[in-house]
């Protein structure tokens, strides 16, 4: 129990308004900077949340536009799929074989042909589903609401994590500078009493 109480007491004695006579001005300044940085990081939490909300709103609207301008159609392979390099398979971590094949589809009487990713075992004549835009050109599938939410959460976490990392690096830099300053001050004091640093006073 004594050990559990000692740590908070020691931390409290390091606050800038502490009456601890052993605290140097640089220690008090470092404590002030630490409190300010922690406060700034905490204040950035709602900013990160607002960024995540704005990101989700933007991606949701984008998904709605994509959903309204893209459609899923059926295409036919015009050749057998050719297996392509599969890094997971080479590493022995499994994963489905991936192939590429040329497919053909028609939109409003206009034919389109394009190379797409397909199962490595797919054969010519197999039907596959693809997404196309309003002009019938090959397009990516529209983003879903779940994908928008995940991207927004990741963005919010990234913003706040960046602020935490920046704060920690800044505090480490301040501590390093303060330590160098204290070391230089000790050397000056040792020189002032005619003794080399590290030698006993008496």
C-alpha positions as CSV (number, residue, x, y, z in Angstrom):
1,X,0.0,0.0,0.0
2,X,2.9,2.4,0.8
3,X,4.4,1.9,-2.6
4,X,1.0,2.6,-4.2
5,X,0.7,5.9,-2.4
6,X,4.3,6.9,-3.0
7,X,4.1,7.2,-6.7
8,X,1.2,9.7,-6.8
9,X,2.8,11.7,-4.1
10,X,6.0,11.9,-6.1
11,X,4.2,13.0,-9.2
12,X,2.3,15.6,-7.2
13,X,5.6,17.0,-5.9
14,X,6.6,17.6,-9.5
15,X,3.8,19.9,-10.4
16,X,4.9,23.5,-11.2
17,X,3.2,25.0,-8.1
18,X,4.8,22.5,-5.7
19,X,6.6,24.0,-2.7
20,X,9.3,21.4,-3.1
21,X,12.5,23.3,-2.5
22,X,14.5,20.8,-4.6
23,X,12.7,21.7,-7.8
24,X,14.7,23.8,-10.1
25,X,13.2,26.5,-12.3
26,X,13.9,24.3,-15.3
27,X,11.9,21.5,-13.6
28,X,8.9,23.8,-13.0
29,X,9.1,25.0,-16.6
30,X,9.2,21.4,-17.9
31,X,6.2,20.5,-15.7
32,X,4.3,23.5,-17.1
33,X,5.1,22.4,-20.7
34,X,4.0,18.8,-19.9
35,X,0.6,20.0,-18.5
36,X,0.1,22.2,-21.6
37,X,1.0,19.5,-24.1
38,X,-1.4,17.0,-22.3
39,X,-4.2,19.6,-22.3
40,X,-3.6,20.3,-26.0
41,X,-3.7,16.5,-26.8
42,X,-6.9,16.1,-24.9
43,X,-8.5,19.1,-26.6
44,X,-7.6,17.6,-29.9
45,X,-9.8,14.5,-29.1
46,X,-13.0,16.3,-30.1
47,X,-11.3,17.7,-33.1
48,X,-10.3,14.2,-34.2
49,X,-13.9,13.1,-33.6
50,X,-15.2,16.0,-35.7
51,X,-12.8,15.1,-38.5
52,X,-14.1,11.5,-38.4
53,X,-17.7,12.7,-38.6
54,X,-16.9,15.0,-41.5
55,X,-15.0,12.2,-43.2
56,X,-17.9,9.8,-42.8
57,X,-20.4,12.4,-44.1
58,X,-18.2,13.0,-47.2
59,X,-17.7,9.3,-47.9
60,X,-21.4,8.5,-47.3
61,X,-22.4,11.2,-49.9
62,X,-19.8,9.9,-52.2
63,X,-21.1,6.3,-51.8
64,X,-24.6,7.5,-52.6
65,X,-23.4,9.2,-55.8
66,X,-21.5,6.1,-56.8
67,X,-24.5,3.9,-56.0
68,X,-26.7,6.0,-58.3
69,X,-24.2,6.2,-61.2
70,X,-22.8,2.6,-61.1
71,X,-24.5,-0.7,-61.8
72,X,-23.6,-4.3,-61.6
73,X,-23.8,-6.2,-64.9
74,X,-22.9,-9.7,-66.2
75,X,-19.9,-10.1,-68.4
76,X,-18.5,-13.2,-70.2
77,X,-14.9,-14.4,-70.2
78,X,-13.6,-14.5,-73.8
79,X,-10.5,-16.5,-72.8
80,X,-9.3,-18.8,-70.0
81,X,-8.0,-17.0,-66.9
82,X,-4.2,-16.9,-66.6
83,X,-2.8,-17.3,-63.1
84,X,-0.8,-14.3,-62.0
85,X,1.9,-13.9,-59.3
86,X,0.5,-14.6,-55.9
87,X,2.7,-13.3,-53.1
88,X,0.7,-15.1,-50.4
89,X,1.1,-18.4,-52.1
90,X,4.8,-18.0,-52.5
91,X,5.1,-17.2,-48.8
92,X,3.1,-20.2,-47.9
93,X,0.4,-18.2,-46.2
94,X,-2.4,-19.5,-48.3
95,X,-5.0,-17.4,-50.0
96,X,-7.0,-18.0,-53.2
97,X,-5.3,-18.2,-56.5
98,X,-5.8,-15.0,-58.6
99,X,-5.9,-14.9,-62.3
100,X,-6.6,-12.4,-65.1
101,X,-8.9,-12.8,-68.1
102,X,-10.4,-10.7,-70.8
103,X,-14.2,-10.2,-70.5
104,X,-16.9,-8.8,-72.8
105,X,-20.1,-7.1,-72.0
106,X,-22.7,-4.9,-73.8
107,X,-24.5,-1.8,-72.5
108,X,-27.3,-0.4,-74.7
109,X,-26.0,-2.3,-77.7
110,X,-22.4,-1.1,-77.3
111,X,-19.8,-3.8,-76.7
112,X,-17.0,-3.4,-74.2
113,X,-13.9,-5.6,-73.6
114,X,-11.5,-5.3,-70.7
115,X,-9.0,-7.3,-68.7
116,X,-10.2,-8.0,-65.1
117,X,-9.1,-10.1,-62.1
118,X,-10.8,-13.5,-62.0
119,X,-10.5,-16.9,-60.4
120,X,-7.4,-18.6,-61.8
121,X,-9.6,-21.6,-62.7
122,X,-12.2,-19.6,-64.7
123,X,-12.7,-20.7,-68.3
124,X,-13.8,-18.9,-71.5
125,X,-17.6,-18.6,-71.5
126,X,-17.9,-18.3,-67.7
127,X,-20.1,-15.4,-66.6
128,X,-18.8,-13.0,-64.0
129,X,-20.3,-9.9,-62.4
130,X,-18.7,-6.5,-62.9
131,X,-19.5,-2.9,-62.1
132,X,-19.8,-0.3,-64.8
133,X,-20.5,3.5,-64.9
134,X,-23.3,5.3,-66.7
135,X,-21.3,5.0,-70.0
136,X,-20.9,1.3,-69.6
137,X,-17.2,1.5,-68.8
138,X,-15.6,-0.8,-66.2
139,X,-15.7,0.8,-62.7
140,X,-15.0,-0.1,-59.1
141,X,-17.8,-1.2,-56.9
142,X,-19.4,1.6,-55.0
143,X,-18.3,2.1,-51.4
144,X,-20.6,0.7,-48.8
145,X,-21.8,2.4,-45.6
146,X,-19.7,0.0,-43.5
147,X,-16.6,0.9,-45.5
148,X,-17.3,4.6,-45.0
149,X,-17.7,4.2,-41.3
150,X,-14.4,2.2,-41.0
151,X,-12.5,4.7,-43.1
152,X,-13.9,7.6,-40.9
153,X,-12.9,5.8,-37.6
154,X,-9.4,5.1,-39.0
155,X,-9.1,8.8,-40.0
156,X,-10.2,10.0,-36.6
157,X,-7.8,7.6,-34.8
158,X,-4.9,8.6,-37.1
159,X,-5.5,12.3,-36.4
160,X,-5.4,11.8,-32.6
161,X,-2.6,9.3,-32.7
162,X,-0.5,11.8,-34.7
163,X,-1.2,14.5,-32.1
164,X,-0.1,12.1,-29.3
165,X,3.1,11.1,-31.1
166,X,3.9,14.8,-31.8
167,X,3.3,15.6,-28.2
168,X,5.5,12.8,-26.9
169,X,8.3,13.7,-29.3
170,X,8.0,17.4,-28.3
171,X,8.2,16.5,-24.5
172,X,11.2,14.2,-25.2
173,X,12.9,17.1,-26.9
174,X,12.1,19.5,-24.1
175,X,13.4,17.0,-21.5
176,X,16.6,16.5,-23.5
177,X,17.2,20.2,-23.7
178,X,16.4,20.7,-20.0
179,X,18.9,17.8,-19.1
180,X,21.6,19.4,-21.2
181,X,21.0,22.7,-19.5
182,X,21.1,21.2,-16.0
183,X,24.3,19.3,-16.9
184,X,26.0,22.5,-18.1
185,X,24.9,24.3,-15.0
186,X,26.4,21.6,-12.7
187,X,29.6,21.8,-14.6
188,X,29.7,25.6,-14.1
189,X,29.1,25.1,-10.4
190,X,31.9,22.5,-10.1
191,X,34.2,24.9,-11.9
192,X,33.3,27.6,-9.5
193,X,34.6,25.7,-6.5
194,X,37.8,24.7,-8.2
195,X,37.0,21.0,-8.6
196,X,36.8,18.9,-11.7
197,X,33.4,17.4,-12.3
198,X,32.9,14.1,-10.4
199,X,35.5,14.9,-7.7
200,X,34.4,15.1,-4.0
201,X,34.0,18.6,-2.5
202,X,36.0,17.7,0.6
